[in-house]
Amino acid sequence: MTARIERVVTEGVVDVDGVEHKVENNTWIVGDDEEVIVIDPARGAEKILEQVGEREVLAVICTGGLPDHVGAAIEVAARDEAVVAMHPKDKPLWRRTWPDTWPDIELEDEGVFAVADVELEVMTTPGVTQGAISLYCEELDAVFTGKTLLADGPGKIGGEYPALADQLSTIGGRLFTLRHSTRVLPAHGEETVIGELEPKFDAWLSGSLTGGAEAADEGPLTDGTRAAGIRLNIDGD
């Protein structure tokens, strides 16, 4: 059967100074009518598994260890005894959500997962977290970028870039080498294509991303990390 990509959007509510805010996350499902791989099950395992239906979940792959990448990972994987895969450098973040367990597989750069008639290639894309990865599918002309790259530019944590130089290096050196037609499927928001974002790269390098830092501090982010009170130690200690 021909592989396809499906999106499940889940919402969560967080409290900021007594005010509730909704946050949204994308969970991506890749596969055919028989088997699938689930990427970034943030929350709402029941909704995700409803979309999966009777298809077998072969693996759950987390592009990062933050709660909105792993919140439903165990429950989604458990139904079909699927493996959970994540980069080892994000294990400390994983343990904040799942203190009594570990992922089954440690992702490595250029590792490959096969599902249906396509392959997902692991691309290490650190910056937002040390263990952030993207998944490239040449056959479907798509890359799943997690928080590394969103439709409006590089992703943040709590309104800040933990390691912007590393993030820009990996975006320019890895993601922007893909075809301009490649769909960018992030963990938050709508999709875009590489060709829409690549022309903005020089401006990002020139400091356009940090010039509006004051405005970025107003209100909760769409990914909810500020509202959740996450404090990231980029050294993984």
C-alpha positions in Angstrom: 0.0 0.0 0.0 1.1 3.6 -0.6 2.3 5.5 2.4 0.7 8.7 3.5 1.0 11.3 6.2 -1.8 12.2 8.6 -1.9 14.9 11.3 -3.6 14.8 14.7 -3.8 18.1 16.5 -4.2 17.9 20.3 -4.9 20.7 22.8 -3.9 21.1 26.4 -4.8 23.7 28.9 -2.2 25.4 31.1 -2.6 28.0 33.9 -0.6 31.2 33.8 -1.2 33.5 36.8 -4.7 32.2 37.2 -5.5 32.5 33.5 -6.0 29.4 31.4 -4.5 29.1 27.9 -4.9 26.5 25.3 -1.8 25.1 23.6 -1.8 22.9 20.4 0.6 20.2 19.2 0.9 18.3 16.0 1.3 14.5 16.1 2.2 13.0 12.8 1.3 9.5 11.6 3.2 7.9 8.7 2.1 4.7 7.1 -0.5 2.9 5.0 -3.6 0.8 5.7 -1.7 -1.8 7.6 1.1 -0.2 9.6 2.2 3.2 10.9 4.9 5.1 12.8 3.7 7.8 15.2 5.8 10.9 15.6 5.6 13.2 18.7 2.5 12.0 20.6 2.1 15.0 22.8 -1.0 14.1 24.6 -4.5 12.7 23.9 -3.5 9.1 23.3 -7.1 8.1 22.7 -7.5 10.6 19.9 -4.2 9.6 18.3 -5.1 5.9 18.5 -8.6 6.6 17.1 -6.8 8.1 14.0 -4.5 5.0 13.8 -7.5 2.7 13.9 -6.8 -1.0 13.5 -3.4 -0.3 11.9 -0.3 -1.6 13.7 1.9 0.9 15.4 5.4 -0.2 14.7 7.2 2.6 16.5 6.7 5.9 18.4 9.5 8.4 17.5 10.0 11.5 19.6 11.9 14.4 18.0 12.7 15.7 21.4 12.3 14.9 25.1 10.1 17.8 26.2 6.6 17.0 27.6 4.8 18.0 24.4 6.8 15.4 22.4 6.5 12.5 24.8 3.3 13.0 26.9 1.3 10.2 25.2 4.3 8.1 24.1 3.9 5.2 26.5 0.2 4.8 26.1 0.3 5.0 22.3 3.2 2.5 22.1 1.7 0.1 24.6 -1.3 -0.8 22.6 0.7 -2.8 20.0 3.9 -3.2 22.1 5.7 -0.8 19.8 9.1 0.6 20.5 9.7 4.2 21.7 12.7 5.9 20.1 14.4 9.1 21.1 17.9 10.6 21.0 19.9 9.7 24.2 20.9 13.3 24.8 17.3 14.1 25.7 17.0 11.3 28.2 17.1 13.8 31.2 14.1 15.6 29.7 12.2 12.3 29.1 12.6 11.5 32.8 10.8 14.6 33.8 7.7 13.2 32.2 8.4 9.4 32.6 10.6 9.1 35.7 10.2 5.3 35.9 11.1 4.2 32.4 13.4 4.8 29.4 12.8 4.9 25.6 13.5 1.5 24.0 15.7 2.7 21.2 18.4 5.4 21.2 18.3 7.3 17.9 21.5 8.0 15.9 22.2 10.3 13.0 21.4 8.7 9.7 19.5 5.9 11.3 16.5 4.6 9.3 13.0 3.4 10.2 11.0 1.6 7.5 7.2 1.7 7.4 4.9 0.7 4.6 6.8 1.5 1.4 8.9 4.4 2.7 11.9 5.1 5.0 12.3 7.8 7.7 16.0 8.9 8.0 17.1 10.4 11.4 18.8 13.8 11.1 20.3 15.1 14.3 19.2 18.8 14.5 20.3 20.1 18.0 19.7 23.6 19.3 16.3 23.6 20.9 17.5 20.6 22.9 20.7 18.7 22.7 18.9 15.6 21.5 16.6 17.2 19.0 16.2 15.3 15.7 14.3 15.6 12.5 13.0 12.8 10.3 13.4 13.0 6.5 11.3 11.0 4.2 12.6 11.3 0.6 9.7 9.3 -0.9 7.1 11.5 0.5 9.2 14.7 0.1 8.7 15.7 3.7 10.7 16.4 6.8 9.3 16.2 10.4 11.2 19.0 12.2 9.8 18.9 15.7 10.6 22.2 17.4 13.8 22.8 15.4 12.1 24.6 12.5 8.5 25.9 12.4 6.6 27.7 9.6 7.6 31.0 11.1 11.2 30.1 11.7 13.4 28.4 14.3 11.5 27.1 17.3 12.1 28.4 20.9 11.7 27.2 24.4 10.0 29.6 26.9 10.4 32.5 24.4 14.2 31.9 24.1 16.7 30.1 22.0 18.8 27.9 24.3 21.6 27.5 21.7 20.7 29.6 18.6 24.1 29.2 16.9 23.8 25.4 17.0 20.2 25.6 15.9 21.0 27.8 12.9 24.0 25.7 12.0 21.9 22.6 11.9 19.1 24.3 10.0 21.4 25.7 7.4 23.7 22.6 7.2 21.1 19.9 7.2 17.5 21.0 6.6 18.2 23.7 4.0 20.1 21.2 1.9 16.8 19.4 1.2 14.8 20.1 -2.0 12.8 23.4 -1.9 9.7 21.3 -2.5 10.2 19.4 0.8 7.3 19.8 3.2 8.3 21.0 6.6 6.0 19.3 9.1 6.7 20.8 12.6 5.5 19.9 16.1 3.5 23.2 16.3 1.5 25.2 13.8 0.9 24.8 10.1 3.3 23.3 7.5 5.4 25.0 5.0 8.1 24.0 2.5 11.9 24.4 2.6 11.7 26.9 -0.3 9.6 29.3 1.6 12.0 29.4 4.6 15.5 29.1 3.1 15.5 32.7 1.7 15.1 34.0 5.2 18.2 32.3 6.5 20.6 35.2 5.9 18.4 37.5 7.9 18.3 35.0 10.7 22.1 34.9 10.7 22.2 38.7 10.8 20.3 38.9 14.0 16.6 39.3 13.0 15.5 36.6 15.3 16.9 38.3 18.5 16.0 41.9 17.6 12.5 41.5 18.9 13.3 39.8 22.2 11.1 42.2 24.2 8.0 41.3 22.2 8.7 37.6 22.5 8.4 37.9 26.3 4.7 38.8 26.2 2.2 36.1 26.9 2.4 32.3 26.6 3.9 30.7 23.5 1.9 28.4 21.3 3.9 25.4 22.5 3.1 26.1 26.1 6.6 25.7 27.4 6.6 29.0 29.3 3.2 28.3 30.8 4.4 24.8 31.9 7.3 26.4 33.8 10.0 24.4 31.9 13.5 25.4 32.6 15.9 23.7 30.2 19.5 22.8 31.2 21.1 22.6 27.8 24.0 20.6 29.3 21.6 17.8 30.2 22.7 17.7 33.9 
